[in-house]
Amino acid sequence: MSDPPIQRGPRAASAQILATVVFTFIAYLVVGLPLAALPPFVHGTLHFSSVLAGLSVSVQYLATFVTRAPVGRMTDTVGPKIMVILGLGSCAMSGLFTAAGGLLSAHPALSLTLLLIGRLFLGAGESGVGTGAIGWAIGRVGPIHSARIISWNGVATFAGIAIGAPLGVTIEGLTAFWVIGLVMLAGGLLVLPFAASGPVTHLVRGPQIPMGRVFGRVLPHGAALALGSLGFGTIASFVTLFFASRHWGHAAVALSAFGGFFILSRLLFVSSIARQGGLRVACVSFAGEAAGLVVMGLAASPLMAVAGAALTGFGFALVFPALGVEAFQRVPSTSRGAALGVFSVFLDVALGVTGPLAGVLVGIYGYSSIFLIAAVAAVVGGGITVALGARLVRPAS
């Protein structure tokens, strides 16, 4: 069954989208709050190894990865509003366990266990809100605005983490680590009434295709997304060490340049996806990303590296929404949530493998190599989109 027609003016549609993606912002603000403070707490206060300190962060991403596809399917069956509510509740539960873990720091094993349980809740909450908010916004304004919804949702994600991480460090510095958990709990609970009072969107009824077929239809778009995401993961994981290896300062400027131009690109050019088509925009985006990564790999000065990071962010920004719109068109509207969940898994996997893979390459070929290899991956991703476009225009035999 197809979506019912929804007629909304640009301002009305924008207001509806903003009213939905605000929940994504709050969820990722909660995600960001313990991000920078948790590893030092586990390693310095609880006196666990750096491996366990890293695990305390990465277990959240494992939970996100595991729950993406099931949450996507549930979005189709019980409705996106319910998934947003459940996701926010899960984020609040994460804050409760984080606060308890912080308060029980005198018992390191129990404290760490509570913190890890909280991370699992946070990963599930991220899936619920991230996937549900997109589906909810599409239900409120119609699939014609899908590209703008995905783009604004991504901006809310980056903004939430960018504000939450330093805010969490500040809270710990002024008070204690367990207070971060209370703020996380409050953040999830305070917006729950607003989500509960939001409109219930039309749930498209009809047969749903099996997850295996959803995966098969989304696979080429997801593979291209994963290849393009390697550049983002490389910059996020290694730009600080890259700057240090060259004895350059202010590596954070490169991260800010990437994030700032990422947001700028999404705000300025998201409408080009509807006008030019997702595959064409994705091709141009891959080219811009690859060029930026080459500039970073060949950078002879910090200014050149910052410029490369900015160009990479500007190019990568539209890869997800451009390919996502095309992927959603490959499945019926009754399985759109499942497609979004499966599509997002490719991003999760790419970011998960980038760290260890790039770490091995750095040990063999040096830091410059990882940016150049990521550039090659972006070119291959662009090649996949070219092949997808050629398949669409190929005349029937």
N, C-alpha and C positions, 0 to 999 in steps of 0.2 A: 504494500500500500504506500502511496506517495504522501509527502507532507501536504498538509492543508495550506492553501495560500494565505500568506500573512502580508498585509499591506501596512507599511510604516514609513513615515518620512524619515529623512536622514537624522534629524535631531532626536526624534522619538526612538529610533533604533539605537543611536549612540547612548542615550540615557539607559535603555534596557540592557545594553551590553555592559556598560559601566556598573550598573546595579548588580550584575552577576559576577564579573571578574574581580570585584572588590573582595569577594570571598577567597579567591585565589591569592590576592595580595596578603590577606590576613593569614592564610594557611602557610604561605612561604615566609612571612615574617616570623611565624612560630618556628618554621624549619631553620631559619637563619639565626635565631637567638642563641642556641647552644653551639652553633657550628664551630666558632673559633675558641670558645671557652672550654668545650668538653675535653679535647685531647690533653691540654695542660692539666686539667683537673684529674683525669684518670692517671696520667703519668706522674705528675708532681705531687698531688695531694694523696691519691690512693696508692701511689708507688708501684703501679703495674708497668709492664714493659711498653716500649714504644709500639710494639706490634699490637698489643691489646688496646692501646690508645687509638691507633688507626682503625682497629676493628670497631671500636665504639662509635665511630662515625659511619663506616662503610656498611654496617649491619642495617642501617636505615635504607640504603639504596638496594640492598638485597630484598628487603620487605616490599619496596616499591616495585621492583622487577617482578616479584612473584605475584603481586596483587593486580598488576596492570590489566592483564587480560580478563580475569574474573570480574574486576570492577567494571570494565568496559561492557561485558555481557549483562551485568546487573543493571547498568545504566539503561540498557534497552528494555529490560524486563520490569524493573520496579520504578524507573524514572530517575532522571538526573537530579531533581531537587532532593530526593531521598538520599542519593549518594553524597551530595554536598553536605547535608545534615550529618550523615554518618561520618563523613570525613572530618568535619569540624569537631565532632565529638571525640573521634580518635586522636586528633591533635591535642584536645584538652586532656585526655587520658595520658598522653605522652608527658604533658607538663606535670601531672600529678605524680607519675613515677619518677620524673627527673627531680622534682622537689624532694621526694622521699629519699632518693639515692644521694642527693646532696646533704640532706640532714643526717644520714647514717654513715657519713664518711669515716667514723671511728671503727666501722666494721667493713673493711674494704671489699671483701667477697660479696657480701649482701648488697653493698652500695653499687658495685659494678653490675650485679645481676638486675637490680631495679633499673639502672640506667639503660641497660641493653633491652629490657622489656619496653621501656619508654621509647627507645629508638624504633622498635618494631611497630608500635602503635603509630609513631610519626610517619614511617614509611607507608603504612596503610592509609593514613589520613591524607598524605600527599596524593596518593592515587585517587582516592575518593573525590577530593575537592578538585584536583586538576582536571580529571576526566569529566566529572559531573558538571562543573561550571561551564565547560565548553558545550556540552550537550544541552544544558539548561538555557544558555544564551541562544543557541540555534533554535531551540523550541520556542523562545520568546520572540525572536525577530525573523526567523526563517533561514534556510540554508544559503540563501543568496548572499548573506553577510558572513559566511563561514570564514573566509580569509581574514576579515577584520577581527572577528571573534578570536581566532587562534592567535593572531598577532598581538592583540591587546592582552590576551591571557598571558602570553610570553613576557610582555613588558611588566605585567603585574608580578610575575614570577621573579624576574631579575630585580625589580625594585624591592620586593619583600625581603629577599636574601641580602641585598646590598645594604638595606637599612637595619635588618635584624642582626647581622653578624657583629658589626661594631657596637650596636646597642647592647647586645648580650655581654660583650667584654666590659663595657662601661658599667652595666648593672653589677657584674661580679666585682669590679674594682671598688665600687662604692658600698656594696653590701656583702653578699656572699653568693656562692654558686647556686644554692638551693632557691634563691629568690628568682633566678632565671626560670626555674620550673613553675613558680607561681605566676609569673608574667605569661608564660606559655599557656597555663591553665586558664587564666583570665581572658587571654586573647581568643581562645577557642570558644569559651562559654559566652562571652559578651555578644558575639555576632550570631550565635545560634538562634535567638528569637527573631532576628531579622531574616535569616534564611527560612525559618519555619513559617513566617508570615508572607513569604514571597509567593507569586502565582504558581499554580500547578500547571505545567505545560501539557499540551496534547501528547499522549503516548501513542506512537504509531503502532498499530496492531497489524499482525500478519506473520507469515512464516519467516523464521530466521535461518540464515545459512549456517552450517556447522563451522566451528572455529578453524578447522583445518582448511576449509575453503576460503575463509576470511584471510587467513595467513597467506595462502597462495595468491590471492588477488592483491594483497598489500605488499607482498614480498619485494618486487622490484623497486617500488617507491621507498620502502623501508631500508633496503640495501643502500640506495643512493643517500638517504638521510644518514645512515650510519657512517658511510664514508666521509660525508661532509662534516659530521660531528667530531671526527678525529682531530681536526684543527682546533676546534673549541676546547676539547679535552686537553690537548697538548699545551695550549696557552694557559689554561687554568691551572694545570698541574706543574708546569716547568718554567714559566716565564720568570719567576723569582730566581730560581737556580741559574737560569740562562744569563740573567743580568749579573748575578754574583760571579759567575765564571768569567765574565768579561771585566769584572771590577767596575761595573756601572751601578749607580745608585738609582733610587726612585722607581723600582720595578712596579710598584703599585700604580704608577701613572699609565703604564701599558695596559694593565687590567682595566683601569678606569676608561681609557681610550676605547678598548674593545667594547665594554659595556655601554658607554655613551653613544658610540656610533651604531651599535646594534639597535638600541632603542630609537635613535634618530631615523634609521633606515626603515624600521617597522612603522613608525608614525607617518613618514613622508610618502612611502611607496607601496603600502599594503594594497591600495586600491588598484595598482597596476596588475595584480593577479587576476582580478575580475575582467579587466580590459584586455590584457595580453594573453591570458591563460597561464595556469600554474607551471606547466613544463617549460615554457619559454622564459618565464621569470626565474625559475630554478636554474636554468642553464646560465643565465647572466649572473646569478648569485654565486654559483659555483666558480665562475671565472674570476669574479671579484675576490672571493675567498682565497682561491689559489694564488692570485697575484699578491695578496697581502702576506700569505705564508712564505712565498718566495722572498719578498722584501725582508721579512723577519729572519729567514735563514741566512741571507746574505748581508745582514745589517752590519755596518762598520761603526755605528755610533748608536747611543741610546735613542736619539731623536729619530733615526731611521727605523729602529725597532718599534718605537711607539707608533710611528706612521703605519708600519706594517700591521700592528695589532688593530689599529683603527680601521684599516681597509679590510682586514679579515672579519672584524665584527660587522662592518657595513655590508659585506657580501653574504656572510652566513645568516644574517638576520631573517631573510625571507625564505630560506631553504625549507624550514619546517612547515610554515603555512602554505607555501606554494605546492610542495609535494603532498601535504596533508589534504588539501582541497581535491587534488587529482585522485588520491587514494580513496577518499570517501565516495567519489563518483563510481568507484568500481564495485560498491556493495549497495544493496537496497537500504532504504532509510530505516528499516527495522533492525539492521545490524550496524548502524553507524557508530554506536558506542563501542561495540566489539572491535570495529576497525580502528577507532581512535586508540583503544587500549593496546592492540597489537602493534600499531604504527609507533606508539610511544616506546614500546619495548626495545625497538631498534636503537633509539636514542640512549636508553638506559644501558644497553649492552655496550654500545660504542664508548660511552663515558667510563664504564666499568673496566674495559680492557685497555683503554688508552694509557693509564698510569703505569701499570707493569710493563706493557709492551714498549712504550716510549723509554722507560727506565732501562730496559735491556739495550735498546738501540743507542742510548746516550753512552753507555759503557763501552760500546764497540766503535761507534762512529762520531761521537761528540754531540753537543747540543744543537748545532746548526742542522744536523741531519734530520732531526725529528720534525722540524718545521717543513723541510723540503719534502720529506716522505708524506707528511700530511697534505702538502700541496698536490702531490701526485694522486693521493686518495681523492681529493676534491675534484681533480680533473676526471678521474674514473667515474665519480658520481655524476659529473656533468655528462659524461658519455652515456651513462645509463638513461638519463633523461632525454638525450637526443634519440636514443634507440626507442624509447617509449613514444616519443613524438612521431618518429618515422612509422611506427606500427599503427598509430592512430590514422595517419593520412594515407597509408598504403591502400590502393584500390583493391576491392574484393576480386578474387580470381574467378 
